[in-house]
Amino acid sequence: MDETPNSTSNDDEDRISALPDSILLHILSCKKIYMSEIVRTSILSRRWRYLWTSLPILRFSDETVDNEIGFLNFVDNVLHLHDDSIIHKLFLSCNFSSSGDRIDSIIAEAVRRNVRNIHLSFVLNDNPLKLPDCLFNSEIRKIYLESWHEYNDYLVELPNSFWSVEHLNVLIISAQQLKTLSVIDIISGTKIKICTPNLTSLHLEGQLYDDYFLDNFPSLASACVQLFVTGHDDAHLYCKVLKGLYNVTTLTLSSDWDEVSLCPSAQEQLIPIPFRNLRHLKLHGCCGNAVANLLKFTPHIETLFWKTASEEDIAAFYGGQFPLNCLLCELKYVEVHNLRGCEDELKLLEFIMKNASVIKIVDITPSAEEKEVTEFSNKLQSLSRASSSVNINFLSKSVTSVNVEDDFS
């Protein structure tokens, strides 16, 4: 007897249903099908009724439904009915406009079921999304956050427990429209990658990460680097960070540049790509020779702000070599704070006077006693100068043009 179309269809269905659970689950997982469709397979036969409850990859999107509350109820039910097998990946795409608490409970339930990877894609309206502590106290291996907000820069609030995560291998910050970014403190043993093409301001502070991957920053205008450096390995990593900031017009560095200046091999990373766009340089607590060694990488600098080094740092780093040649053809203004009248300070100012051919003003705010300031002023006035029109002004502590704490507050 010839086979009818119906009998052929039934045979095909039987052959598929006869496959092992592992193969069926793999088919459902790799097709990128949303759970709203997968759950419907439960009506095919008894064989399929509860198969979806063992699915290792769960995908949810509120684009598949009209009712947000109904969608969240559906996600809750799927998670509650999931068996004890591990959820390898959870994809959740949702408008979080008024459902922060519900999202918390969904994440908590996924964590309770030992989810390994979470991908959250969301739109924020008024309030930042507050991720629950349990997310960072679990066996989770990867967290991917994708968000969009037209008006508010403050998108995601990370709990304190995030910073005690022990096994975060790579922290990736990817935001196409982000303008300002501050990365303060670190997670030990972690690498960081920053992909923010529209970033204009970057602040890095704290211990160094294990490695840095800084993508092209075509819009970056200002950067503040306050990273702790101990030894040559850190110095090389520090210069790798600076190399990624080559496009900035304003750069602020802390006293850790002193340590880097003692490592010429680390500074070699900056030679092929100097700071050609840099116009304004601010250095807090650096020794004179360290400042001079940085100036050789800033051919177009126009203003220099220098808060002098502490006595302890001078004792540790004083005596380093000044560069033999350093053209400061565009440097017009220098501001010095906390001057104590020591030889380190005099040597740097002598170096600047000799190389800055168009410098107009040097403003100095001393911390030394009047007698020491007078002696220092006499020595400074006697130095040879490349510019015949420079004015050197000693100001009182109350007369300053820059708030020296602004960059590190």
PEFENGI-V991573 format. One record per backbone hydrogen bond with DSSP energy under -1.0 kcal/mol. CO is the residue of the C=O (numbers start at 0). NH is the residue of the N-H. Records with the same first field share a line. If there is no record, write none. Layout:
CO->NH ; NH
This chain:
3->7
4->8
5->9
6->10
7->11
8->12
9->13
10->14
11->15
12->16
13->17
15->18
19->23
20->24
21->25
22->26
23->27
24->28
25->29
33->36 ; 37
34->38
37->40
38->41
39->42
40->43
49->52
50->53
51->54
52->82
55->87 ; 88
57->90
58->34
59->92
60->63
61->64
66->70
67->71
68->72
69->73
70->74
71->75
72->76
73->77
74->78
75->79
76->80
86->115
88->57
89->118
90->59
91->120
92->61
98->102
99->103
100->104
101->105
102->106
103->107
104->108
105->109
106->110
107->111
108->112
109->114
110->113
115->140 ; 141
116->89
117->143
118->91
119->145
120->93
121->147
122->95
128->156
131->134
132->135
141->117
143->119
145->121
147->123
152->154
154->128
156->130
158->161
159->162
160->163
161->164
168->190
170->192
172->194
178->199 ; 200
180->202
182->204
189->209
190->170
191->212
192->172
193->214
194->174
195->198
199->220 ; 221
200->180
201->223
202->182
203->225
204->184
205->227
210->191
212->193
216->219
220->248 ; 249
221->201
222->251
223->203
224->253
225->205
230->234
231->235
232->236
233->237
234->238
235->239
236->240
237->241
238->242
239->243
241->244
242->245
244->247
248->278 ; 279
249->222
250->281
251->224
252->283
253->256
254->257
255->259
256->260
259->262
262->266
263->267
265->268
266->269
273->275
278->301 ; 302
279->250
280->304
281->252
282->306
286->290
287->291
288->292
289->293
290->294
293->296
294->297
296->274
297->300
301->331 ; 332
302->280
303->334
304->282
305->336
306->284
309->313
310->314
311->315
312->316
313->317
331->359 ; 360
332->303
333->362
334->305
335->364
336->307
338->366 ; 367
341->345
342->346
343->347
344->348
345->349
346->350
347->351
348->352
349->353
350->354
351->355
352->385
354->327
359->390
360->333
361->392
362->335
363->394
364->337 ; 338
368->372
369->373
370->374
371->375
372->376
373->377
374->378
375->379
376->380
377->381
379->382
390->361
392->363
395->398
402->405
